Amino acid sequence: MGVMILDMFRNQVLLAVIISWFVAQTTKAVIYRDIRKYVAFGGMPSAHTAVVTCMGWMIGRVEGFDSPIFAMAAVVFAIVVAEVVGVRGAIMKFMKDVNRKLGITHSSRMNHTFSEVLVGFVIGTVVAFLFPLK
């Protein structure tokens, strides 16, 4: 059982995804000069986008871009990117309205701008194509 668990550390897709998350979150912590950004939502760049982008490209490279698993990764990518931009944006608008009605000043941000998503996409793409395949 223990050996099987250790096998996941040889999974090229998983390792590349972890690296893309780390690169995105490190970039975020450097930009904002705040180590707490490693676990924060929102901001530049989008780690969610970096992760699903890297996952999709890596699955394509390993399994083939015509494989069913790549198609599934592409759908997950579309859902996640739509969520970080659209759904979270709606939540932020709702939070601002509620805060205004309650007289509360709350400045945290969960959603992403197009440029934050674009930089996450670039990070995920670069990590995926620089990651060496066996």
N, C-alpha and C positions, 0 to 999 in steps of 0.2 A: 504494500500500500504506500509506504513512504517513498519508495523508488518511483512509483507512478506519479506521485505529486511532484517530485523533482523533475519529471519529464517536461512539465510545463515551462521550465526555464530553458528548454531547448526549442521551444516553439518560436519560430522566427517572427510570426505575425504578432504574437503577444509581446515579445521583447521590443520590437520596433514601435508598437503602440505605447508601451511604457516610456520609451525614450521620447516619443513625440509629446506625451503629456508632460514629462519632466522639462523638456525644452520650452514648451509653451508657458508652463507655470514659472520657470526660472526667469524667462523674459518678462513676464508680468511682474514678478517680485522686483526685478531690476528697474523696470520702467517706473513703478510706483514707489520704489525704495521702501518696500514694506514686505517683510518675510511672511506676514499673515496672508498675503495674496496667494500663497501656495494652496490654500484651502478655500479661497473666495470664489464666488460666482461673478460673472460679468467682467468687463474690462478688456484691455488690450494685452495679448491676443486671446481669441476664443480657444481655450484648451479642448472644449467639446468638439469643435470643428477640427482641430488638429488631430485628435484621436480618431474620429470616424473617417477622416480623410486618409490618414495613414493606414488604418485598418483596411479600407477599401482597396487602396493601391497595393498593399502587401498581399491581400488575398488574391488579387488579380495576378500579381507577379508569381505567386506560389502555385495557385490552383488553375490559373488561366482566366483571361478576361471574358471567355465564353462559358464559364462554369456557373452553375446555379448558385453557388455560395457567393460568387462575386455579385450576381444580380441581387441577392439578399443584402449584401453589404451596401450596395448602391441605394437600395430603398431605405435602409437604416440611416445612411448619410443624409438623404433628402428629408427624412422625418426629423432628425436631430437638428439640422441647420434651420429648418422651418420653425422648430420649437425655440431655439435660442434667439431667433430674431422676432418671430411673430407672436407666439404665445407668451413668452416672457415680457415682450413689449406691452402686450395687453394687460398683463398682471401689474407691471410697473405703473401704467396709467391708472388702473383701478386703485393701487396703493396710494398714489398721489392724491386722487380724489377723496379717498377715505381720510387720509392724513389732513387734507385741507379742511374737510368738514369737522374733524375732531380738533383742529387747531394744533396739530402735531407737525414738527419739522423732522422729516426723515429723509436722509440723503443717500441711502445705500442703493445700489444699482445691480440688477440681476441680468438684464438683457444685453444684447450685443448690437453694435452698429455694423453696417456693411463692411467697413474697413477692418474692424476687429475679426469678423468672420473670414475676410479675405486673407489676413495675415495668418490666422489659424490654418486655413487651407494651404497656404504656402509652406508653413512649417511641417504640416503632415505630409505634403508631397515631397519636400526635400528629404525628410527623414526616411520615408518609404523608399525613395530611389537611391539614397546613399547607403542604405542598410544592405550589407552583403548577404547574398543567398548562398546556401550550401551547395 
